[in-house]
């Protein structure tokens, strides 16, 4: 039997800022672990899809940034524990 387990983008430290306006628009500023990440589209689309699934949310914008650069110290304690750090 194969057991798959995944870490979320919050615990991985990829989300830098989430802004929700009074008219329920969401602007998410996030990064990836590396600019060459092959999951770039999948991760950003997944974040957008999850936030769009919140009934009160209208428009969702995902802004991908590279500064500040991601590093393992951006992970939550839960994320570090998940990876055995």
N, C-alpha and C positions, 0 to 999 in steps of 0.2 A: 504494500500500500504506500502511495506517495502522499506526503502531507505537505501542503503549501501554506506558507505563512507570509504575510506582507506587513510592512511598516507603513504607516500613513504619512502624508506630506507634512503634517503638523509636527509629529514627533521626530521626523527626519530634519526638521528645521528649514524647510523650503519656503514656508510662508513668511513673508516679511511684514505685510500690512494688509488689513482688510478694512475697507471704508464702505459703510452703508449710508446712502444719502436719505434724506427725509422722504423722498419719493420711491424708496425701496430699490434703488439701483446699487449694485455692488461692484466695487473696483478692488481687485485683488492684485497685490504686488508680490511676486514670488521669484524664486530662482531655481536652478537645478544644480546638481552636484558638480557638473562640468558643462561648459558650452557645447561640447560635442556629444552630449547625451543622446543616444539613439531613441530614447523614449520621450523625447521632447514633445511631440504632438500628442501622444497618448496621455501624458501626465497633464498637460495644460487643458486638453479637452476634457479629461476626467474631472479636474477641479471645476471647470465651467459647468459640466453636466451635474455634478453634485450640488452646486450652489443654485443652479437653475431649478433643481428639484424642490427647493424650499418654496412653499406656496406663496409666501409674502414677497418674494424677490421678483423684480421685473427684469431689468437688463443686467447682464453680468459681463464684466470686462476683466480679462486676465492679462496683466502687464508683466512680462518676463524681463528681469533685469540681471545684470552680471556684477553689479557693484552694490553693496559689498559682496565680495566673492563668498560662496558657501565654504564652510569648513566644519569638521565634526563637532567643534565647540558650539555650534548653533543648534545642535540636537537637544531635545528635552532629556531630562533624566530617564524618563520611560524609554525613549529611543536608544539612549546609550546602554541601558540595561538590556534591552532587546538584543543588542549586538554584543552583549557581554563585556561592555566597557565599564 
